Amino acid sequence: MTRIAVVAGARTPFVKAGTKMKRVPAYDLGRVAVQEALFRSELLPEDIDEVIIGNIAGPAEATNVGRVIALRAGIPVATPAFTVNRNCGSALQAITDAVLRLRTHEAEVVVAGGAESMSQVPLLFPDSIKDKLMRLARGKTPIAKIGAGASFRPGDFKPVIGLEVGLTDNYCGLNMGETAEVLAREFKISREAQDDFALRSHQKASEAQNAGRLAEEITPVPSPPKYESFIKEDFGLRHNQSTEALAKLRPYFDRRYGSVTPGNSSQITDGAGALVLATEATVLERGLPVLGWIRSTAYAGLDPARMGLGPVFATPKALAKARVTMNDIGLIELNEAFAAQVIANEVAFGSESFAKEHLGLLRAVGEINRDILNVNGGAIALGHPVGATGARLVLTALMEMRRRGVELGLVTLCIGGGQGAAVVLEAA
């Protein structure tokens, strides 16, 4: 099978929504990441055969945001580009699509990644106001317009937060936090265990930022409105996070009986990431650098109400395709949508009964060693710009694999709507 290289990659800082990057649209975040990834790859814009970008919010002014990002990044107009949406797995889907194009020789070099401005997810208004606005616009006389205007009621102007709608599953009716509560109850995960996991995420991210490891992934973003300075670091992680501070936060998704809080959940975030991928033949022919190799990718479906278990469903497929086992994996990036969700996966990965009952396997997938899990912190500390997270996970994993001399790595995440994704990575 044709080997696919990750030539280079870059990401923007991940910044808590509604703060420093709230005025930066997704297509500008994506442009910054793509331009830097290209620079690091030692390729020119005209060397790119296609651009594929993951995004879920779908900016109204840039419906094919992947194409807008490509053009703004200086990719020639003749180079095609498109956008993919697999919820939290969108950037990984973009990478998977790139791999497929490269392996079928439809392309030699592809840029893949994701971009999300969760600050700019629009407010929605109830259907009642639409008909009234249409009636007002069509009024041909002052009397008709006055009559249409008089029909409005205060409730017509009560907005619905688009982000809340987007993060609620249409099939099971639960928002993502409520699905985490399902797992917390099902796997008997205590509030203390969740807060302890969240604390460690902040501590690891803080140490990684102070040591400069995160900076190696990041390219600065010009800061609006005057663009006279740059946003250079992830903004959202808490360097002084404590058990006491986490314990003070109230459950958010089940206020009476729940244990999932804003403190042990991923942060709502703005950010983008991009990778340049190429076939092995292209790498050798052009003398390109190699950050690592994509060994396999896999996806799986499961009950949307338990979507957080997506990693344990998808990982066995990716491992089998790569012809390796969990014992061969030296580094794991498992997206921290919620602490409860990660802990539930830890239990399920190591459970033979779960493997037999839910995965159709004869033995457990394999224990997760926390010493190699999210070693630079995860989404609880760094944030989760949904359409972009997969690109960060792959980039973070490959860079850390190089630092540690690790041969094989695993990237995996859960996907809203009841799916999971997994990628096995190989060192350069």
Order of alpha helices (4+ residues) and beta strands (2+ residues): beta-beta-alpha-beta-alpha-beta-alpha-beta-beta-alpha-alpha-beta-alpha-alpha-alpha-beta-beta-alpha-beta-alpha-beta-alpha-beta-alpha-alpha-alpha-beta-beta
